[in-house]
C-alpha cells in the first residue's frame, strides 16, 4: 500500500498579496538607494534599445556584426551628444537670464504685492510668495541649475561607456530566437514586445516634442520673449514627461514674459502654450502614447511621480519604459495576472483574461457563445458517463450466463 504525503495548504490570497507588496518595497528601496548608479545604466539601456534596429538593414546588406554594432554605437553617441549640448546650453543660458533679469523680477513681484494689498488680500501670503524671490535664493537656484547641467554631462560619460558594452551584447542577444527556438519563445516574445514598446514611445514623444518646440520657439520669438531657444529646448525635453510636462515647460517662459512685458505678455504666452501644448500634449499625444505602449492614462501619470521619487529626476523621463519593464517581468509571465494586465492597459488575449479557457478554445471564444459561456462560469464541465464494457460481467455471474444475477 502506498502512502501519499498531504500537500501543504496554500496561502490565502490576502497573505500572498501582502508578501508580494513587501517584496516590492524591499526591491524599490534597494533601487532608490542605488539610484545614482542605476539611473545612467537605465538611460544607456533605453538608448541602445532605440538604436538597435539600425543594425538589421546593415547586416542584410552584408555588413559584419562588428561593423553593425559600431553603427549602433555611433547613432547612440549622436543622440547623447545632441541631448548633452541642448541641456548644457539651456542650463547655462538660464543661469545668465536669472542673473540678468533678477532685479526686474523682484520689482515686478513687489508691484504685484502692492496691488494685492490694495485690494485687501492678506499681505502674509504675498510676503511668503516674495520670500522665494530673494536675490540670494534665486542666485543659488541659478547656480544649482548650472551645476545640474554639468552633473548630467558628467553622467553621460558613463552612459557612453555603458552604451558600448550594451550594444555589443545586444548583437548577441538578437540571435536568441535562432539559438533557443521554441524553448524560450515566450520569454523572447516578452522581451521583443518590451523593446518595441519603448521604441514606439520615444518615437511618438520625439515627434510631438519637435513640433511643439518649433511652434513654441517661433511664437515666443514673435512675442519678444527673451531666449526663445532655451524655452523651446525646455518644451522639447519636458515633452518626454507624461501629462505634467506641459506645466513644467510653461512656467519659466511665462515668468520671463511677465518680467519683460507685464501681465499682458504673460497672458499671451499662456494662451499660446494652451492652444499649442494642450491640444498636442494633453489631448492628442497621450492617446498616441497609450496606444503605442498599451498603458492606461492614469498609470502613465502616476508612473511619473512614482519613478521620480524612486530614481530621481531622470525617472520622469524613464517612467514609461520602467513601468513597461515591471509589467514584462512581473505580470506577463504570470498566467493568473491577466486582470492586472488588463487594468494597466495591456491587450490581454482571451486565454489569459479567462482562466477557464484553453489556448485552443480561446481562438473560438469570441465567435462561439457556448465556448465563451463555458470559460467564464465557475460550473465544472459535465463528465460523460463511461460506456459499459460487454466483456466485463457483473459480480456473481459467469461468462455467457445472463441468469447469474437472478440466481445469486
KOLGUVO-121744 format. One record per residue: z, x, y of N, C-alpha, C, O, CB in turn. Coordinates in steps of 0.02 Angstrom, whole numbers, plus 50000, padded with zeros to 5 digits. Each point is the difference from the previous one (the first is absolute). Glycine has a CB too. Example, Ala and Ser with C-alpha at 12.3 -4.5 7.8 and 13.67 -1.06 7.14 Angstrom:
BEGIN
503905066049716500004995550059500005004550060500335005249999500294985349942/499025007750112500035004250059500374996150055500085002550055498845003449913/
//
This chain:
BEGIN
500005004249941500004995850059500005004450062500385004950004500234985949934/498975007550108499955004150061500404996750055500054993850005498815010349962/501445000150074500394997550057499635001750065499705005350006501394996149930/498944994150111499685001150065500535001150052500504996450002498514996549965/500875011950076500465001450055499894995050056499434999350024500605013049946/500494984350051499894995050054499795003450065500245005450017500624987149931/498675004350086499755002750063500524999150055500354994950003498475002649962/501215007550079500464999550056499774994450047499404999250012500885013149979/500194983950035499804994550045499665002750063500225005150027500734987949930/498535003650065499645002250060500414998650062500404995350003498515002449939/500995006550108500364999150063499754993750035499404998549996500775013950014/500264984050023499774994150037499555002050058500055005750024501004988349944/498515001550054499545001850054500345002450063499755004550034499474987249919/501355005350065500355002150061500235007249995499975003750049500394984549971/499885013849921500235006949991499415004950004500065005350030500894990749899/498495002250040499415004350003499765000750072499795005450021499884991149863/500354998150154499795000350070500455004750040499775004050040499784984449951/501115011049999500475004350036499915007349981500045004450043500774986149962/499075010949931499885006949979499365002850031499985005850021500634991849872/498884998350109499365002350030500105001450075499755005050026499604988349889/501015002250119500135001250072500425006250011499875003850046500064983949973/500575013449938500415006050008499595006349988500085004950037500924988549925/498585006549988499575005949988499535001150059499885005750019500194992349857/499664996550152499565000750058500365003050060499715004150036499644986349923/501275007650052500395002850056500115007449990499955003950048500624985149969/499585013149922500115007149987499365004050013500025005350031500864991849883/498555000450061499375003550011499835000450074499805005350024499804990849863/500474998450149499845000050071500475004450040499795003150049499754985449939/501095011949991500465004650034499785007249991500045004050047500904987849935/498825009949958499745006749990499385001350041499925005550028500554994449858/499084995250118499395000850041500195000850074499715004250035499634988949883/501155003150105500225000550070500305006950014499895002950054500324984849948/500155015049950500315006650010499465005450003500075004850039500964991349902/498465003350019499465005149997499394998050041499455002349985500955000949902/499694992550163499424997450038499625005550036499394999450007501234989950006/499715015950010499645005350037499535003949954499515002850023501464998050056/499184999349857499565003449952499484995149972499425001849991501515006149979/499294986050016499554995249968499474997250047499444998649979501484998649944/499255002050141499534996950047499345003950005499474997049995501504998450069/499055011349946499365003750001499624999749934499394999749999501115007850085/499874992549860499674999649935499644993249992499434999749977501445008049973/499474987050070499694993449996499394999450045499504997149981501614998049991/498935007850088499434999850046499415003949970499434997750004501365001350094/499355006949874499465003949969499694996149941499395000149992501195010650043/499834986049926499744996249943499544994450024499474998849970501565004049964/499174993750120499594994650026499335002750026499484996949988501564996750042/498975012050005499385002950027499545002249944499394999050004501235004750099/499664999349844499585002049944499714993949965499425000149978501275010350006/499704984350009499734993849970499424997350041499514997749972501624999749981/498945002950113499464997550043499375004249993499454997449997501404998450084/499235010849914499425004649999499725001149930499455002749993501035002850107/499874992549848499805001749932499304997549982499645003649966501564996050003/498584994350052499334997749981499435004450026499434999249979501044989550020/499685016050047499475004450025499705004149943499415001850003501164998750108/499835001149839499785004549947499484996849954499595003649971501525001950035/498904988049985499584996949949499255000650015499635002149955501304989950024/498835006550081499285001050012499805007349996499445001649982500564988350090/500465014649946499845007249996499935002249927499555003849984501064998250125/499834995749848499965001849930499384997049967499715003049955501544997850041/498554993250027499394997149972499395004050020499494999949965501054988950038/499505014750053499445004350021500025006949968499585004250016500404989650092/500495007449847500035006349964500475005150029500015005749977498854992149992/501565000350081500485004850026500525001649947500214995549963499615000250154/500415010649879500555001549954500654996850024500054998050058499395012849910/501044988849987500624996550017500375003550058500274996750043499824999549839/499915010550118500375003550052499684998850069500354999750050500005009149866/498984990650086499674998750064500154992950025500114999150059498985009049909/500924987049987500174993250020500724999750023500164996450048499014999149871/501295008150047500705000250023500065003150069500394997750041499985003249840/499235004450132500005003150066499774995050053500284999950055499515011349893/499714984850036499774995050048500544994950015500094997950057498735003749901/501554996449991500564995350011500525003050046500254996750045499554998349841/500375011350102500505003450042499765000550072500384999050046500025007549854/498964995150109499735000650068500044993350037500204999850058499025009449903/500594985450005500044993450032500724998350017500144997350053498834999049884/501495005250018500714998850013500245004050060500384997450042499815000249837/499605008750126500205004150056499724997450066500335000250051499735009649872/499324987750075499714997250061500404994050023500124999250060498755004949905/501324991549989500404994250019500675002250030500214997350051499244995949858/500875011650058500645002450026499925003450068500424999150044499985002449838/499075002350126499895003450065499914995050056500265001050055499225008649885/500144985050047499914994950052500654996650016500154998750058498674999549903/501585000249988500644996850012500475004450040500324997850048499544995849846/500185012850086500445004650036499785000850072500414999850045499825006349848/499124994650119499755000950068500174993950043500225000750057498865006649900/500824986750016500154994050038500744999450015500194998350057498834996149891/501415006850002500714999350011500285005250048500404998350044499694997049842/499695010850107500255005350046499774998750071500395000550047499605007749859/499384990050102499744998650067500374994150031500225000350058498665004149909/501204990249995500344994150027500735001450014500274997550050498934995249888/501135011250019500715001450011500125004050064500444998150039499725001649839/499485005650131500105004150060499764996450063500305000650053499575009749877/499594985950065499774996250059500504994750019500114998750060498705003449907/501504994849984500524995050015500605003350034500274997150047499354996149855/500585012650076500555003550033499835001750072500434999350044499925005449845/499044997350124499805001450069500004993750043500205000250058499105009349901/500484984950012500004993750038500714997950018500124997550055498824999249886/501515004250013500704998150014500285004050057500314997350045499854999649836/499725009750118500265004250055499654998450066500315000350053499955008849863/499114989250082499634998750061500184993350031500054999550061499035007449894/501004988050004500104993350026500734997749996500144994150012498695003449957/501635006950013500694997949994500294997450066500314994749999499825013749910/499794995150148500284997350062499714993150017500374995550021499785016150020/499204987549949499714993450015500264994749952500094994250020498885011550023/501154996249895500274995249952500704997950019500164994049996499145011249915/501114999550111500684998350020499994995350061500384995250002500035015849954/499164990550093499964995650059499774993049981500254995150026499505015050045/499764989549884499754993449980500554996049965500074994050013498785010849975/501534998449970500544996549965500544997950050500274994549993499485012049902/500414997850153500504998150050499774994050041500404995750017499985016249989/498984987850010499744994150035500074993749959500184994750025499025012750035/500664993249875500074994249956500734997849996500154994050000498855009849934/501465001150064500714998349997500224996350063500374995149997499835015049931/499574992350129500174996650063499734992950001500344995450023499665015650036/499394988049917499714993349999500384995449952500094994150014498795010850015/501334997849914500394996049953500674998250030500244994449991499185011249914/500904999150129500644998550031499934994950055500454996050011499945015549962/499034988550063499904995250055499944992949974500184995350036499265013650029/500324990249874499934993349973500594997949957499994994849968498795006850034/501755002649998500624998149967500095002449929500474997749967499504992850105/499605013949903500085002649932500555005349999500065003950047498724993849927/501615002349973500575004549994499785007250010499545002349967501034989649955/499765011650122499825007050014500205004649943499715005449992500424992450129/500365000249838500195004349944499435000949951499895005449973501304990850039/498444998449977499425000449955499475004750029499715004149965500524984249993/499655011050107499515004250032500215007350000499595004449989500084985950082/500975010949942500235006949999499975003049930499855005949992500904991650104/499384998549854499935002549931499285001949985499885004949964501084988050001/498575003350062499305001749989499805006350037499635004249973500124983750012/500505012950076499825006050039500345006249974499765005650012500084987250087/500725006549865500345005949974499565003849950500085006149992501014988250024/498445002149952499545003349953499475004150036499645003949969500564987049951/499745008250146499495003550038500295005550044499695002150048499644987549951/501275012649984500285005750036499565006149989499745001049945501434994450043/498745008750064499545005849994500165004549941499545002149964500314997450158/500785002049867500185004549945499814997049933499765003549955501175001150113/499184988949925499854996849935499254999649989499765001349944501294992050065/498575005050043499284999549992499685006849987499565000649958500444989450117/500245015149960499745006749988500175002449930499615003549968500494999150154/500494995649854500185001749931499534996549951499815002949949501394998750086/498634992149981499524996449957499335003549998499695000749947500904988650078/499185012950034499365003550002500025006449959499525001749964500274993550150/500775008549892500065006149959500024998549926499725003749960500895001650133/499714989149889500034998149930499304998349973499835001649944501344994250073/498435000950025499324998249979499595006349988499635000549951500444988750114/499985015649982499645006349991500235003749937499605002749962500254998150162/500814999449867500265003249940499784996549936499875003249949501105000750117/499004989449937499774996349941499275001649985499815000749942501004990250085/498795009950025499295001749989499945006849967499605000949954500074992350146/500745011649923499995006649968500264999649928499745003449955500425002050157/500354990549877500264999249933499494997149952499945002149943501184996450105/498504996649976499484997049959499465005249985499755000449944500474988350106/499605015350000499505005249989500245005149949499615002249958499974996250159/501075003449886500275004749951500004997049931499835003449951500885001650138/499484988649906500004996849934499314999749970499925000249939501064993150096/498515006250007499324999649975499775006549967499555000049958500204991750131/500565013949929499845006349966500204999649926499655002549956500495003950152/500444990449879500204999049930499544995049966499845000749941501355002050089/498594992250008499554995149971499345003449980499714998249949500814992850121/499265013849969499385003649983500075003549933499544999849959500225001850163/500815001649867500105003549936500034995049942499705001149948500915008150112/499764985349951500044995049947499314997149983499854998749942501314998550096/498435001950014499344996949989499565004349954499624997349960500464997350152/499975012049894499605004449957500184998949927499564998949958500375009650134/500724991749892500214999449931499864993049973499794999149943501105009450077/499224986450022499884993249976499264998749989499824996549953501204999750108/498555006549981499284999149991499775003349935499584997349965500275002250160/500435006449860499825003449938500234996049939499644999449951500425011650108/500554986349945500254996049944499624993549993499904997549945501235007650071/498664992050041499634993749997499355000749962499784995449967500745001250141/499175009349897499385001249963500124999649925499584997649962500005009850131/500994994949885500184999749929500204992949980499814997749946500565014350058/500004984650039500234993349983499424995149996500044994949966501055007550089/498364999049980499434995449999499674999749931499614995449988500215006950133/500345002349835499715000049932500474996749950499895000549940499495009950087/501144986249997500494997049954499684994849955500174999549941500725002650142/498654994049943499674994849959499615003149943500004997349944499934995350156/499745013049912499625003349947500465003149948499854999849941499245002550141/501475000449940500465003449953500384995049957500045000949939500085008450143/500164985549949500434995449963499664993749977500254996649955500675007950111/498504993849963499654994149977500424993750012500264998950054499145007949861/500654989050033500374993850005500755000849988500384995350008498604998949956/501235011950017500715001049985500434998850061500534996949995499155011449917/500104994150146500384999150063499594996050050500045001250060500555009749920/499024984449995499564996250045500394996050051499804999750058499364999749850/501414997650072500384995950046500305004250056499984998150059500284994049848/500025013750076500295004450050499475002750048500115000250061500795002949858/498534998950054499465002550042499744994550046499835001350057499865007149854/500274985550063499774994450041500484998750058499784998550056499654996549844/501225005350087500494999150054499935005450053500024998650060500764995949860/499145011750058499915005550049499364999150040499995001450060500655006249864/498834990150044499374999050036500064994450051499755000550056499635003549845/500974990650080500094994550048500435002150059499864998150057500034993849849/500625012150080500425002450055499605004450048500034999150061500975000549864/498625005150048499605004450043499484996050039499905001350060500275008149859/499504985950049499514995950036500324995850055499714999350053499615000449843/501284997650091500344996250051500195004250060499944997850057500494994749855/499805013650076500185004550055499395001750042500034999950061500905004949871/498514996750035499385001650037499764994050042499835000850058499865007449852/500314985950060499774994150037500454998650059499764998150054499764997249841/501125005650096500484998750055499865004550060499964997650056500904998949860/499065010050071499905004650056499304999350030499915001250060500915006649888/498694990450012499334998950028500014994050047499725000350055499755004649841/500864989750084500054994150043500375001650064499794998050054500184994649844/500605010950096500405001550059499645004850046500034999250061501004998949873/498635007050038499645004750043499434996650036499875001550058500435007749864/499364986250045499454996550032500244995650058499735000450055499654999749836/501124995950095500274995850054500335004250054499964998450059500214992349858/500175014750063500335004250050499515003350047500145000750059500765001249859/498535000350056499505003150043499734995050051499915001750058499795006249849/500174986050070499754994850046500524998550054499834999650059499464995549849/501335004050071500534998350047500105005750050500084998850060500484994149853/499455013450063500115005750044499455000650052500145001250059500455004749848/498784993250073499455000650048500034994550053499935001350059499355003949852/500844988750067500024994450047500605000750047499934999050061499514993549855/501145009350058500595000850043499915005850049500184999450058500534995949850/499015010250068499905005750045499534998450057500135001950057500085005649846/499244989150082499524998250052500324995150050499915000750060499135001149860/501334993350054500334995150044500515003450046500034998450059499794992749854/500585013450059500505003550042499675004550052500245000650056500574999049848/498645003550077499635004150049499744995750057500045002050058499655006049850/500034986250076499744995750053500554997150043499904998850059499144998449867/501555001850045500564997450040500345005450041500414998450044499764993049869/499685014950075500305005450038500685002349975500385003050039499004992650056/500785003249843500635002349971499945007449983499515002049968500744986449986/500235015750066499955007249985499995001449925500294996449960500315006050148/499055003049874499965002649931499794994749950500364998649952500535009550077/498544988849980499784994949951499875003049931500064996549950499434997150144/500335012849903499895003049934500635000249959499984998949939499115008050110/501474994649983500645000249964500164993249971500214999549942500215009650135/499494985649962500164993349975499504997749948500174996149956500365001250154/498855005149894499524998349948500205003349934499954996949947499145002050139/501135007449917500245003449939500614996449973500064999249939499505011850103/500894986950003500594996449977499814993449966500304998249950500365007050143/498844991349934499774993849969499715001349931500104996049954499684999250160/499855010349879499705001649934500545001749949499974997649943499015006650115/501514999949962500525002149952500454994049981500154999049941499835012650108/500224984550001500444994349985499644994549961500324995649973500335007050130/498694997649895499644995149960500135000849926499904995249962499225004650126/501115006149891500185001049929500694997349984500205000149942499075010050057/501094987550051500664996949989499904992549998499844997050051500775012650006/499484987249885499844992949995500434995750046500605001350008499055000749875/500044993050146500334994650037500325002050066499864997050051500334998049839/500245010150110500365001850061499665005850037500245002050053500824994149894/498405006550027499665005550034499724997850067499955004150046499775000749844/500104988850116499744997550064500525000750056499835002350055499454989649882/501345006450049500535000450051500135007350017500095001650059500434987749899/499515015049992500135007150013499455003150043500145004450040500484996349852/498764997150099499465002750040499924996950068499665002850043499784999649852/500884991850117499944996650064500505002250052499835000750059499734989749878/501065010850042500545001250049499875006050045500064999250061500734995849857/499045011050057499915005750046499454998950053500145001350058500245005949850/499014990550074499514999050054500194994550048499825000350059499315003749863/501234990950055500224994750045500505002750051499984998250059499824993249851/500665012950067500485003050047499645004550049500164999950060500744999649852/498635004450064499625004350046499614995950051499975001850059499945006949851/499804985850069499644995750047500484996950050499824999350059499334998249854/501455000850067500504997450047500205005150052500114998350058500314994249851/499625013950071500205005250047499465001150052500155000650060500535004849851/498694994950069499465001850047499714994050036499725000850054500035008849873/500314984450045499684994250030500424993950007499744994850021499255009649935/501654995950027500424994250006499924995249942499655001449951500284999950171/500414993049885499994995349945499324996849989499844997749945501365000050078/498385002150030499344997149991499585004149951499694997249955500364998350161/499955011249893499635004249954500304999949930499655000149950500025007250146/501004992449901500334999749934499804993649963499875000249940501095006550105/499014987849990499794993749968499275000449978499824997149948501014996750121/498755009649970499315000749980499945004049935499604998349956500065001150164/500745006049874499995004049938500254995849941499705000349946500495010250121/500344985749943500264995849946499474994949980499924998649940501255003050102/498484995650006499494995049984499445003149960499764997049951500534996850153/499485012249915499465003349963500225001549929499634998849952499945006250154/501034997549886500255001749933500084993649958499865000149940500735010050106/499634984649986500094993849962499334997349975499944997649944501094999850123/498465003049976499354997549980499705004349945499754997449950500074998150166/500215011149893499685004649952500445001049939499784998949943499635006850152/501214996549916500415002049944500264994249960500035000349938500295009650127/499874984649968500264994449962499454997049957500124998349942500724999350148/498565001749938499464997149961499825004449941499924997649944499634996950159/500405012149908499795004549947500595002049955499964999349939499135004950135/501464998349956500555002949960500454994849970500255000949944499705008850128/500164984749962500494995249977499684994349961500284997649950500435005350148/498704994949923499684994249969499495001949947499984997049946500214996850159/499385011149910499455001649954500195005449951499914999149939499284997650150/501065008949936500115005849957500494998749943499865002049944499905005050154/500834989749914500464998949943499674996449942500175001349942500754998450138/498624995749934499664996549945499575004849960499994999749939500024989750128/499635015049967499595005049965500445004849960499835001849944499294997350145/501445003049941500465004549965500304996749939500035003049946500225002750162/499974988049900500294996549943499504999249944500185000749941500594993350137/498615004549939499494999349948499825006849969499845000349940499714989750120/500495015449979499815006549974500515002749951499825003249951499594999150155/501234996449905500535002949959500384994749960500445001849961499665007450122/499744984449926500354994649965500755000250012500404999849953498715000449960/501085000250150500704999550020500094994250047499574998750043500575013749944/500414984050005500144994450045500145002650070500225005750009500224987549895/499445002650146500125002050069500745001450013500175004650037498844988649998/501435002949934500725001150009500215006749971500375003750032499824984049964/499575013949944500185006449970499715005850040500325005250005499724989349883/499375004650141499715005350041500445001450061500105005850018498764990949944/501414998150068500435000950059500675003249981500235004750033499214985450020/500875007349894500665002649980499955007249977500465003950010499894984549958/499095013450000499935006849975500025005250056500235005649989499114989949915/500415002750155500015004750056500725001950018500165005950006498764989350038/501504999749965500705001350018500365003749944500385004750012499624985050060/499865008249866500365002949943499835007449991500465004149996499554984749950/499355013050051499815006949987500135004550060500105006049992499044989849928/500855001450141500205004050058500735002149994500185005650017498984988450054/501265001449904500705001749990500095005249944500445004350004499874984250036/499275011049908500105004449942499755007150013500375004749986499514985249940/499515010950100499735006850007499855001950073499705005350011499824993549875/500684997150162499905001950069499384997150031499694995549971500915014850004/499204992150085499434997050036499355000049960499604995450008500945008450096/499355001249854499395000149960499974994249951499464998149978500525014350033/500604984749974500014994349955499654993950029499774995749962501275008649993/498924995250112499654994350030499255000349984499694994949990501165004750101/498875006549907499295000749985499874999649925499484997649979500395009550124/500604995449857499925000149927500314993949967500074999949939499915012550065/500214982550034500374994449972499594996349946500264998649946500345000250162/498784999749907499594996349952499855004249937500094997449945499394996250150/500315012749911499905004049939500635000749958499964999749938499155006450122/501464994749971500635000749962500174993449965500245000149944500165008750136/499494985749953500124993549969499544999049940500214997549948500174997850162/498995006549898499534999649943500225004549943499934998249941499144999150139/501195008649936500235004749948500584997149961500025000449939499605009250131/500864987449965500584997049966499774994349955500244999349944500505003850152/498794992849927499764994649958499635002649939500064997249946499854995650156/499705012649907499635002849943500475003149949499854999849940499185002250136/501525000949946500455003449954500524995449969500205001149943499635009150123/500394984849971500564995949977499784993249973500224997949947500505007950137/498844990849952499834993149982499414999549952500034996349951500425000250158/499015007249905499404999149960500085001849927499694996749957499675005550146/501035003049878500075001449928500414994849963499954999749939499955012350089/500494984050007500444995149968499634993549990499814996850049501205008650003/498874992449886499634993849989500384993850024499704994750009499755010749894/501214995250106500394994250023500084999550075500364995750024500225005049870/499085003750143500085000050073499414996750035499905001250060500775009249930/498954985449975499444996750032500204995850059499644999650050499805000349841/501154996950104500234995850056500135004250062499814998050055500694994049862/499835013750074500145004350058499365002950029499935000650060501195002249890/498424999050007499365002650025499634994750040499715001550052500215006349850/500104986050074499674994650036500334998950068499654998950049500044995749841/500985005750113500344999350063499815005550049499984998950060500974995649880/498925011650034499825005650044499294999450027499815003750044500985003449893/498824988250036499314999150023499485002549952499414999650016501025001350096/499775001549830499525002849952499644994349963500274994649992500445015749994/498684991149993499624995349960500215001049927499825005049968499204995150114/501354995149892500285000649933499574996149951499854994250012501315007150035/498615001949898499614996449949500434994549968500615000649999498705009849979/500384984349995500404994749969500435002549943500544997349989498574994950042/500675012949932500395002649945500655003250023500495000149963498465001649974/501065001050125500615002950027500434994850035500615000449999498795010450014/500264984450019500394994950036500324995049953500534997350016498705004150080/500464997349846500274995249952500175003649935499555001849962499774988950089/501335010549935500185003849941499764996949936499915003649950501065000450112/498934989449936499804996849937499285001149981499814998249944501044993550080/498755011150020499295001049985499875006949971500325004950020499394987250071/499845008249864499775006449973499395002350038499704995950035500765001349851/499355009150110499405002250035499384996149981499554999050042500955012149964/499454986649930499414996349980499984993050031499484997750024500505008849869/500604990250107500004993350028500035000150076499864994950032500705001049866/499625009850133500035000350073499324998950031499944997050054501035010849937/498504994649975499334999150028499794992750000499584998050040500135013449921/500604984649994499824992949996500504995650036499934993850000499515008549893/501085000750137500554996050027499784995650057500224994350007500565014549958/498784993950077499794996150059499484994749983499884995550039500365014450030/499454990849871499474995249982500244994849949499764994450002499415014450021/501304992949933500234995649947500694997350018500485003949997498845002549917/500754987350104500664997450018500505000549943500605001150012498844991250067/500335006849860500475000249943500315006949994500605000649988498734990649954/500255014050066500275006849995500475001450058500525003149991498455000749950/500834993850120500425001450058500674996649993500525002950016498454998150056/501044992649904500634996549992500435003149947500615000350007498834989350030/500245012949909500405003149948500335006450023500555001649979498694993449938/500425008750129500275006350023500534999150053500395004750011498555000449963/501104989150059500474999250055500604995949981500444999150043498625002050035/500994996349861500584996249979500435004249956499795005149973499574984350034/501275008449987500485003749960500034997449928500385002749960500284999550144/498954992649879500014997549933499675004849952499475002850016500534985550029/500295012849896499685004649952499364996949972499934993949995501195010949975/498434999550012499374997749971500134996849932500425002549962498945006550099/500304985549923500124996749935499825004649943499515003850001500264985150051/500655010749896499915004249941499664995749946500254994649983500775012650045/498434995149946499634996249949500385000049934500305005149981498624997850075/501074991349909500334999649935499615004149949499394999749999501054988850029/499905015349931499645003949948499684995449949500294995049979500515014550037/498594992149964499654996149949500295001449932500165005749984498794994450085/501134994749890500295001049932499535004049956499394999250002501234990050008/499675015149951499615004149954499994996649932500534999049970499785011650092/499104987649914499994996349936500235004249941500194997249949498884996150095/500935013349964500225004149943500755000649995500255002349949498695004050062/501434991750041500735000349997500264993149980499874995150035500175014050054/500314990549855500244993649974500694998650026500395004750012498914996849886/500874992250110500684998350021500505002249948499845000949941499724989350123/501055010649959500545002349956500124994949945500034994050012500495012550083/499564996049846500134995749944499394997349964500074995949955500955001150103/498385005249961499394997649968499645005849968500045005650025499864985050057/499755008249866499605005149966499294999450024499794994850025500955005149874/498905005650092499305000050022499604994949962500024999849938500085012250091/499544983950007499584994949968500384993949978499714995749968499565013349996/501394990350051500414994349980500214996350062500525001750029499895004149868/499214989350126500174996550062500614995749991500294997850050498525002349982/501404998549909500584995749990500655003849998500534997049992498754995449946/500695014150071500615004049997500544997850047500574999449978498735009849989/500564989450094500544997850046500324993649979500614999250008498815006450082/500184989749881500324993849980500485001149944500534997049999498484996850038/500805010649914500465001249944500625003550023500544998849973498505001849951/500885003950129500605003550024500464995050035500535001850024498825009049989/
//
